[in-house]
């Protein structure tokens, strides 16, 4: 569990305090104890962890990217084509590291605390998660826990790396990983000038049998934040229809005309969904739909990777940019 340390016991040891969302390398970064502040409290890590467990979505990708194989992490349940609990970019990384598949936690009914405890971790990484205070308190009885910096499920891929790498005692390596990914994104985006400065709207779900409402992800969602990395941005119509602090919004399809400033429409579903959208008397009023500037993501690894994570970005980047580029050219 998390231990408290009095000033009298510290002596000359440097205490590193990392504020939420700003887990960056600095002098003394390899000194312990390390204190990481986050939305659910402060976590003290007294020595470099040897056994790392992660819970919730994608947190295991940070240690894997840095060459550390966790003793356990959450099994994938979305976009896992072969049902082995691993997304393809995770499988590839484990092969690169010549590592066996660790313990996979079944989180279908929430965090499996007993399974996590059985792996005997020294630290539990959960910078991108929806941990409740109760979840955090229970996990903290097992090992120090690195939680999200601001709110549940709102941590972008950079802060996921910053906080989780700090929890590993590898803040400098985490900063280098961010720089490498940013350079890769910049190089790939340069090949697609057609998407530069385009507006994009990410629809959460569409039912061809009931198109009476339009539900969408807000700028607080990591999928939408990724548009900014790709040189795109949210239109004013989406920003104005989103309440502060919310991850999604919803409007009646009768108000569809307000989204005339959307260049590209992204959603989940097959190409067979486009025809009903274009035929509907309301949704067809959205210019992006009427001209076919639509990216239809499947319930597959590519669709999964549209929610960017440290390992998935490299895996999906070129394919995703190709899809966005095709949609953008129809908007010209």
Secondary structure, 3 states (H helix, E strand, C coil): CCCCCCHHHCCCCCCEEECCCCCCCCCCCCCCCEEEEECCEEEEECCCCCCEEECCCCCHHHHHHCCCCCCEEECCCCCCCCCCCCCHHHHHHHHHCCCCCCEEECCCCCCCHHHHHHCCCCEEECCCCCCCHHHHHHHHCCCEEECCCCCCCCCCHHHHHHHHHHHCCCHHHHHHHHHHHHHHHHHHHCCCHHHCCCEEEEEEEEECCEEEEEEEECCCCHHHHHHHHCCCECCHHHHHCCCCCCCEEEEEHHHHHHHCCCCEEEEECCCHHHHHHHHCCCHHHCHHHHCCCEEEECCCHHHHHCCCCCCHHHHHHHHHHHHHHHHHHCCC
